[in-house]
Amino acid sequence: MPFPKSGTAFPPEEGRAYYNKIVEWSAWYSGDPQRLLDLYSSTMYFSDTDIGRFWARIEAEERTGCVHLPVAGDIASTSADLLFSEIPQLSYDQKASGGDRITDFLKENGFMNILLEAAELSAALSGVFLKLDIEPELLKLPIVSIITPLQAIPYFWRGRLWEILFFRTVKESVSGETKWRLLELRRRVSGQLRIEYKLFKGNSEKIGYEVDLASIDETAELGLEDVSYTMDGLGCVYVPNRKPNRLMPNSPLGINDYSGVITLMDSLDFSWTSWMRDIELGMAQLLVDEELLERPEGGIITQDTVTARSRFNKFQKAFIKLNLSSWRMGGENVKPIEPVQFELRVDEHLKTCETLLFQIIAQCGYSPQTFGLGIEGYAESGTALHIRERKSLLTREKKSRYWQPAIRELIWQMQLLDMQSGLASKSYTAQEIEVVLQDSVVTDEKEKSETLRNLDQAKAVSTWTKIKMVHPEWNEEDVEEEAQRILDDQGAGSMPFEV
């Protein structure tokens, strides 16, 4: 996959349709109604299939009253919580040569927080790239960063990531018509990882032409140079959100959580806006006979006085009823003060919004109980909670199967890059790690204690395992120290136990 040719469309036309879908998902994920309005008003992304959508047919003067319910962001956040709200277990030999480099890499990069953030972006945008970079002045370890599909063009061979082009806008003119894009191409060349950089000056639709990296301060200060490392891999892994990709069957790219429920989310915003409009139009007001009101200076309210003051304000509490005297003289029964209160369709709107919300959550692969819906009268944990949230847990399990090998591969490549780049003071043998993701279901302490007691009575669990079950976040050294304390308290002295 070479760099793009000067003057060509960017992103390339062959991937533009899917890129535009990611842009659409990104707008919904943002929770910003203005981004939705801009998106469906844009000729770049707007299509005939979008005409019937609520956000596509709002007139400019009506936009101030529109309400957006950011359910897309809640879905992505919940997906990340199910995967990484509990810290995953990464097992490796910490005492072996290079074990300290893995420990420092995880600690200095805040790796567990990166996983949580990446999982949310993956659920929203169909997948993420975890990228390793070398910056010795910043950190004496490889630095890991999250790259979204909006900043990368991957090339897969036999379903595996083979080459990748990263890009980002580093400078933009005041008018927004000119953009400087920094491109980074990573590819395998004769058993080596080759990283190349180029700077292009173009516009929002065209890549433009190549310019020198030192031509603008934003890239000149980075000191970028092409480099090669003797290693297998790209210093990057791709984590699909989940497969198969229903928009592109057999594609190695993942699909996001709510790709098939955009119309339902649009309908939810329509229903929510209608509800708020009912409340606005149903504000209580009074119609008051003009004879009951105070006269302006000069004495009498004339038609000219009323006309000069006439301006409809929906937040006004009272309005003047005019020309009622003739009705009274004709024997009409007219109330001098009359309240006006329109009916609010609360139940109808509530049921509609709830039904749409339940459908959206279910179609995305989750149980409504995971989002706090339909839990009235329930206070469950353990087995009961597993049953009620089974659909969410199954979705979490599917996604975890993509994350486990990706994390393992990333840390393997980190070790290779650590040695090849010269960051490590000495060479060491790279080791594979084991990755175990937690189920993210809070276990009842009573249930946990009963399980431990039953296992202990059956002589089916070691002291080390019991401690690890109670404190899953502890590392091996902490567990071993606690186990030895327990043995000492029991008078057993130093005894071997299996890990």
BELGIRA-V111420 format. One record per pair of residues at least 12 apart in sequence whose C-alpha atoms are under 6 Angstrom apart, sorted by the first residue. I is the first residue (numbers start at 1). J is the second residue. Records with the same first field share a line. If there is no record, write none. Layout:
I->J, J
This chain:
6->208, 209
7->206, 207, 208
8->206, 207
9->205, 206
10->205, 206, 207
22->125
29->72, 73
31->70
33->68
40->56
54->270
66->273
67->273
68->269
76->120, 123, 124
77->120
80->116, 119, 120
82->440
84->116
86->440
88->436, 437, 438
89->435, 436
90->434, 435
91->433, 434
92->433
97->428
98->428
122->241
123->241, 256, 257
124->256
125->256
126->241, 254, 255, 256
127->239, 240, 241, 254
128->148, 238, 239
129->146, 147, 237, 238
130->145, 146, 236, 237
131->144, 145, 236
132->144, 235, 236
140->423
151->166, 167
152->165, 166
153->165
159->252
163->186, 187
164->186
165->184, 185
166->183, 184
167->182, 183
168->181, 182
169->181
177->203
178->202, 203
179->201, 202, 203
180->200, 201
181->199, 200
182->199
183->197, 198
184->196, 197
192->229, 230, 231
193->228, 229, 234
194->228
195->226, 227
196->226
199->211, 213
235->413
240->254
241->254
242->254, 255, 399
257->364
258->364
268->353
275->349
278->344
282->341, 342
284->340, 341
285->317, 318, 339, 340
286->318, 338, 339, 340
287->318, 319, 320, 321, 337, 338
288->320, 321, 336, 337
289->320, 321, 336
290->320, 321
366->391, 392
367->389, 391, 392
381->444
382->443
404->435
408->433
415->430
464->483
